[in-house]
Amino acid sequence: MFIKSAFTPLLVLAALTLGSDAQNYCKGKYAKNADNCSKFGFGVLKDCVNESNGTTFYDLKNFPPGVGFSDAKTKLKSELMTNEFEQGTTTWRYQNVENDHDQRGWTCGRIGFTTGTNDAYAVAKKFTSLVSNSPLAPLLPELARLSALSFCDKAGRGDISQLGSFPNAWKEAACDIHMQDTQDNFTENMYMKPALRFAALAGVTSNLGKAIFFDTIIQHGWQYTEPLINIYRLLELNGLKSSSESEQDYLLRFLDTREQMLCCNDAAWSSAADRTEDLRDVVKKGDLEMSGDVTLNRYGATITGNENPFALIEQECPGSRNDSQKTKKGKTGNKTNKAKKTKKAKKTSPKRHH
């Protein structure tokens, strides 16, 4: 159950030079002014909470179970939509590493795991447990140190001064199918499954609605440690779908609230307003089950579901999709052992901020 605050804080809007995307889209009901922005409490309410329950995520035990997409092709379309927004491509960028200067350290991998928000550490730790001689193993102590810092210590968590070798180590690791599988599994379990539960809570049942909730949880996160920008906050402000409201109308209302949240925040967030603009166009088209192609006009992409999301990694790391030459954890010496074929789950901007 979502309970709104008993008061509406006064918002002091700071002067901000908007980027070109924000100037194009943050207008009218999305403009950064008190009427649109006071409800978010930016600059007034505390924007961070220290970890209190052994995890940074909300407890979803009272949420309804999530219901998956109608078929694997539609799920792939959903994931590729977000991949276009995050990575500008319809292929998984397992090797990607960059510094977005957003106080989240290195942003890396298929969905933009970050060294400042614990998930890059979780991926690196899991991968290192699966293989011998992980290039990320020497970096685990520093990643653990960063992950133990207060979430209110944004500068500390975003520090990469001791992670100079991280980009090369991550890229090397990403050529191992075990690392690719680990990234896939974390995407599914840490983000897709919770997104489906948030969608179920909101009363959203369409494929497109689930895709929008997945995109939202990737960009905004679902960590209670960042309470002003996450998907829970969006639902708290927007409300759940009413019985008299069509799903199309609800999704448009949800995207309006989300775009206001983007535009009312700083330049890094407001520059992502084209993302919600594209999603709104897709909703207005009316194909809520995503039976046809999905066109993202502002990103210049049309997604069919027939794409090969592994095309880039197959090009960058030839043969990496065959794990038969990978050395398994626990073997001694430098002998290369033939590993059992790994059974993978079905594959189901500014960068995301979770």
FENHU-V673087 format. One record per residue. RES is the residue in three letters. PHI is phi as a letter, one per 40 degrees, with the letter a starting at -180 (* if undefined). OMEGA is omega in degrees with one decimal (NA if undefined). D_CENTER is the distance of its C-alpha to the mean C-alpha in Angstrom with 2 decimals. Layout:
res=(RES:RES)
phi=(PHI:PHI)
omega=(OMEGA:OMEGA)
d_center=(D_CENTER:D_CENTER)
This chain:
res=(MET:PHE:ILE:LYS:SER:ALA:PHE:THR:PRO:LEU:LEU:VAL:LEU:ALA:ALA:LEU:THR:LEU:GLY:SER:ASP:ALA:GLN:ASN:TYR:CYS:LYS:GLY:LYS:TYR:ALA:LYS:ASN:ALA:ASP:ASN:CYS:SER:LYS:PHE:GLY:PHE:GLY:VAL:LEU:LYS:ASP:CYS:VAL:ASN:GLU:SER:ASN:GLY:THR:THR:PHE:TYR:ASP:LEU:LYS:ASN:PHE:PRO:PRO:GLY:VAL:GLY:PHE:SER:ASP:ALA:LYS:THR:LYS:LEU:LYS:SER:GLU:LEU:MET:THR:ASN:GLU:PHE:GLU:GLN:GLY:THR:THR:THR:TRP:ARG:TYR:GLN:ASN:VAL:GLU:ASN:ASP:HIS:ASP:GLN:ARG:GLY:TRP:THR:CYS:GLY:ARG:ILE:GLY:PHE:THR:THR:GLY:THR:ASN:ASP:ALA:TYR:ALA:VAL:ALA:LYS:LYS:PHE:THR:SER:LEU:VAL:SER:ASN:SER:PRO:LEU:ALA:PRO:LEU:LEU:PRO:GLU:LEU:ALA:ARG:LEU:SER:ALA:LEU:SER:PHE:CYS:ASP:LYS:ALA:GLY:ARG:GLY:ASP:ILE:SER:GLN:LEU:GLY:SER:PHE:PRO:ASN:ALA:TRP:LYS:GLU:ALA:ALA:CYS:ASP:ILE:HIS:MET:GLN:ASP:THR:GLN:ASP:ASN:PHE:THR:GLU:ASN:MET:TYR:MET:LYS:PRO:ALA:LEU:ARG:PHE:ALA:ALA:LEU:ALA:GLY:VAL:THR:SER:ASN:LEU:GLY:LYS:ALA:ILE:PHE:PHE:ASP:THR:ILE:ILE:GLN:HIS:GLY:TRP:GLN:TYR:THR:GLU:PRO:LEU:ILE:ASN:ILE:TYR:ARG:LEU:LEU:GLU:LEU:ASN:GLY:LEU:LYS:SER:SER:SER:GLU:SER:GLU:GLN:ASP:TYR:LEU:LEU:ARG:PHE:LEU:ASP:THR:ARG:GLU:GLN:MET:LEU:CYS:CYS:ASN:ASP:ALA:ALA:TRP:SER:SER:ALA:ALA:ASP:ARG:THR:GLU:ASP:LEU:ARG:ASP:VAL:VAL:LYS:LYS:GLY:ASP:LEU:GLU:MET:SER:GLY:ASP:VAL:THR:LEU:ASN:ARG:TYR:GLY:ALA:THR:ILE:THR:GLY:ASN:GLU:ASN:PRO:PHE:ALA:LEU:ILE:GLU:GLN:GLU:CYS:PRO:GLY:SER:ARG:ASN:ASP:SER:GLN:LYS:THR:LYS:LYS:GLY:LYS:THR:GLY:ASN:LYS:THR:ASN:LYS:ALA:LYS:LYS:THR:LYS:LYS:ALA:LYS:LYS:THR:SER:PRO:LYS:ARG:HIS:HIS)
phi=(*:b:b:c:c:c:b:b:c:c:b:c:c:c:c:a:c:c:c:c:c:c:c:c:b:c:b:f:c:b:c:c:a:c:c:c:b:d:c:c:g:c:g:b:c:c:c:a:b:c:d:b:b:g:a:c:b:c:c:b:c:c:c:c:c:c:b:c:c:c:a:c:c:c:c:c:d:d:c:c:d:c:c:c:c:c:b:g:a:b:b:c:b:d:c:c:a:a:b:c:f:b:g:b:g:c:b:a:g:d:b:g:c:b:c:c:b:g:c:c:c:c:c:c:c:c:d:c:c:c:b:c:f:c:c:c:d:c:c:c:d:c:c:c:c:c:c:c:c:d:c:c:c:c:c:c:c:c:c:b:c:b:b:c:c:c:d:c:c:c:c:c:c:c:c:c:c:c:c:c:c:c:c:c:c:c:d:c:c:c:b:c:c:c:d:c:c:c:c:c:c:c:g:c:b:c:d:c:c:c:c:c:c:c:c:c:c:c:c:c:g:b:c:c:c:b:c:c:b:c:c:c:c:d:c:c:c:c:g:c:c:c:c:c:b:c:c:c:c:c:c:c:c:c:c:c:c:c:c:c:c:c:c:c:c:c:c:c:c:c:c:c:c:c:c:c:c:c:c:c:c:c:c:c:c:g:c:c:c:f:c:b:c:b:b:b:c:c:c:g:b:b:b:b:g:b:c:c:c:c:d:c:c:c:c:c:b:d:g:c:c:b:c:c:b:c:c:c:d:g:c:c:g:b:c:c:b:c:c:c:c:c:c:c:c:d:c:d:*:c:c:c:b:c)
omega=(-178.1:-178.3:179.1:177.8:-177.6:179.7:174.3:-176.2:173.0:-176.7:174.7:-175.7:178.6:176.2:-175.6:173.6:-175.7:173.3:-175.6:179.3:-179.9:178.5:-179.5:-169.5:-177.4:-178.6:175.2:-177.5:176.0:-177.5:179.8:176.5:-174.3:-178.4:-177.7:-164.6:-174.0:-177.0:-177.2:177.5:178.6:-179.1:-178.6:179.1:179.3:-173.7:178.4:177.9:178.6:-179.2:-175.1:-174.9:178.7:177.1:177.9:-173.3:175.1:174.3:-175.8:-173.2:179.3:176.8:174.3:178.3:177.3:177.6:-175.2:178.7:-174.8:179.1:-174.9:-179.2:179.3:176.7:178.0:177.4:179.0:-178.0:180.0:173.0:-179.7:178.2:175.5:179.7:-174.9:-168.9:179.7:-177.2:175.4:173.5:-179.9:-179.7:-178.6:-174.6:-171.1:173.3:177.0:176.3:-178.8:179.5:-177.4:-178.9:175.1:176.7:177.9:172.8:-168.6:170.2:-169.8:-178.8:178.3:170.9:-179.1:179.8:-178.6:-178.1:171.2:-172.2:175.4:176.1:-179.5:178.8:-178.9:-179.8:179.4:179.9:-178.7:177.5:-175.2:-173.3:172.8:176.1:177.3:177.8:179.5:-176.4:-179.1:-177.1:-176.8:178.6:179.0:176.5:177.6:179.0:179.4:-177.5:179.5:-179.6:175.2:176.6:175.9:176.7:-174.7:179.5:179.1:-179.5:-179.1:-177.5:176.9:-175.3:178.9:-178.6:-177.9:-179.1:-174.9:-177.9:-179.4:-180.0:179.4:-179.1:177.5:-179.5:-175.3:175.6:177.4:-178.2:177.8:176.8:177.6:177.8:179.4:177.6:177.8:-176.8:177.6:175.9:-178.1:-170.7:-176.9:-174.7:-177.0:-177.4:174.5:178.8:179.2:177.9:174.6:177.6:178.9:177.8:-178.3:-176.9:-179.1:-175.6:-176.2:175.8:-179.1:177.5:178.0:178.0:179.6:178.6:175.2:178.9:-179.8:-177.4:175.3:-177.7:-172.8:-179.6:175.0:178.0:179.2:-180.0:174.0:-164.9:-175.5:-172.0:-170.9:-176.8:177.1:178.8:177.6:179.2:177.7:-178.6:-175.1:-175.4:178.8:179.9:177.8:-178.0:-178.7:-174.7:175.9:179.7:177.7:179.0:-179.9:-179.2:176.4:178.0:178.3:179.8:174.5:179.1:-179.9:-179.8:174.7:178.3:178.4:-175.0:-178.9:-180.0:-175.4:-173.2:-179.7:179.3:-175.1:178.8:179.2:-178.2:177.8:178.8:178.9:176.1:178.4:179.6:178.9:177.9:179.2:178.4:-178.5:178.4:172.4:180.0:-173.2:178.0:176.1:-179.9:178.6:177.3:177.7:-178.7:176.5:-170.0:-175.2:177.3:176.2:-175.2:170.2:-175.4:-176.2:-173.4:178.1:-179.0:173.1:-175.9:180.0:-174.1:-176.4:-178.6:176.0:177.8:-176.7:-176.5:-176.3:178.1:-175.1:179.0:174.0:-173.6:-172.4:-178.2:-178.8:179.6:-177.4:178.1:173.2:177.4:-177.6:177.5:-177.4:-178.8:176.4:-176.6:177.3:-177.5:173.4:179.1:-179.1:176.7:-176.6:172.6:175.1:179.5:-173.9:NA:148.0:-177.8:-179.8:-174.6:-179.3:NA)
d_center=(23.75:22.47:25.10:25.12:26.63:30.39:30.45:28.95:28.67:30.17:27.78:29.11:27.35:27.32:28.35:25.55:25.91:23.32:22.06:23.34:20.36:20.58:24.34:24.10:21.92:22.20:25.65:27.58:25.66:22.57:24.75:24.27:27.27:28.36:28.70:25.07:23.49:25.64:23.84:20.67:22.82:21.27:23.88:25.66:23.68:22.34:18.70:18.30:19.63:20.74:19.83:22.51:22.05:21.20:17.44:14.89:13.67:15.68:18.40:17.92:21.39:22.83:20.18:21.40:20.33:17.66:19.20:17.79:18.10:21.68:21.61:19.78:20.11:18.45:15.47:15.31:15.58:12.65:10.39:12.30:11.85:8.15:9.36:12.05:10.17:8.16:11.14:14.03:15.18:15.47:15.68:13.40:13.65:14.10:16.38:14.60:14.99:15.32:15.99:14.45:16.91:14.55:15.90:13.06:15.20:14.37:11.02:11.38:11.05:9.62:5.85:6.75:7.84:10.15:13.73:13.81:11.49:13.02:10.56:12.15:15.40:14.81:14.18:17.16:19.29:18.88:19.65:22.59:23.95:24.18:26.05:28.89:28.86:25.11:24.72:22.06:24.57:26.29:23.12:22.23:24.58:23.03:19.44:20.91:22.70:19.71:17.83:21.04:21.26:20.98:17.71:20.14:21.08:18.43:20.79:21.53:18.03:17.36:20.59:20.66:24.46:24.88:22.16:24.01:24.16:20.49:19.60:22.55:22.06:18.47:19.68:22.68:20.87:18.57:21.85:22.45:21.50:20.91:18.04:16.63:17.14:15.60:12.27:12.63:13.66:10.95:8.35:10.98:12.15:9.55:7.03:9.23:12.38:11.52:10.17:13.57:15.38:14.24:15.31:18.53:19.19:19.02:21.35:19.15:20.43:20.05:17.93:16.68:15.96:13.87:11.98:11.48:10.37:7.70:6.59:7.24:5.58:1.92:4.46:6.91:6.32:9.41:11.42:14.94:15.51:13.95:15.76:16.11:12.69:10.80:10.96:14.21:15.72:15.06:16.87:19.46:20.34:20.09:21.63:21.57:23.12:26.88:29.24:30.84:27.72:26.65:23.08:23.04:24.28:21.82:18.78:20.44:21.01:17.46:16.31:19.21:18.13:14.58:16.25:18.73:16.23:14.85:18.46:19.88:17.75:18.39:18.58:15.19:13.63:16.54:16.32:13.26:15.67:16.40:13.11:14.41:17.83:17.08:15.55:18.65:20.91:19.59:20.27:23.65:24.61:24.86:23.64:21.60:21.90:20.67:23.97:24.30:22.44:19.51:20.28:18.03:20.95:19.54:17.56:20.66:19.22:20.54:18.82:21.40:19.92:22.59:20.65:20.69:17.16:19.02:21.31:20.01:20.01:23.41:24.64:23.43:24.43:27.28:27.94:24.81:24.03:27.34:27.17:30.97:31.48:29.02:30.68:29.86:29.47:32.82:35.12:37.49:38.53:37.12:37.95:35.44:35.12:34.26:31.22:30.86:28.66:25.17:24.26:20.70:18.81:18.67:15.85:14.56:12.13:11.29:8.28:5.22:6.97:5.82)
